[in-house]
Amino acid sequence: MVTVNVRDGNVEQALKVLKKKMQREGLFREMKLRRNYEKP
């Protein structure tokens, strides 16, 4: 699970950090693969 701390109410900066962390973890790729189910 990815967590990000919001400092001084700066949500935009927290979203940038979250996006970078998700990119590093490969979550975007995983979501893209699971978006459509292909029958075996």
MOGIBEL-V231841 format. One record per residue. N is the residue number from 0. RES is the residue in one small letter. SS is DSSP state (2 for helix, 1 for strand, 0 for the rest). Layout:
# MOGIBEL-V231841
N:RES:SS / N:RES:SS
This chain:
# MOGIBEL-V231841
0:m:0 / 1:v:0 / 2:t:0 / 3:v:0 / 4:n:0 / 5:v:0 / 6:r:0 / 7:d:0 / 8:g:0 / 9:n:0 / 10:v:2 / 11:e:2 / 12:q:2 / 13:a:2 / 14:l:2 / 15:k:2 / 16:v:2 / 17:l:2 / 18:k:2 / 19:k:2 / 20:k:2 / 21:m:2 / 22:q:2 / 23:r:2 / 24:e:2 / 25:g:0 / 26:l:2 / 27:f:2 / 28:r:2 / 29:e:2 / 30:m:2 / 31:k:2 / 32:l:2 / 33:r:2 / 34:r:2 / 35:n:0 / 36:y:0 / 37:e:0 / 38:k:0 / 39:p:0
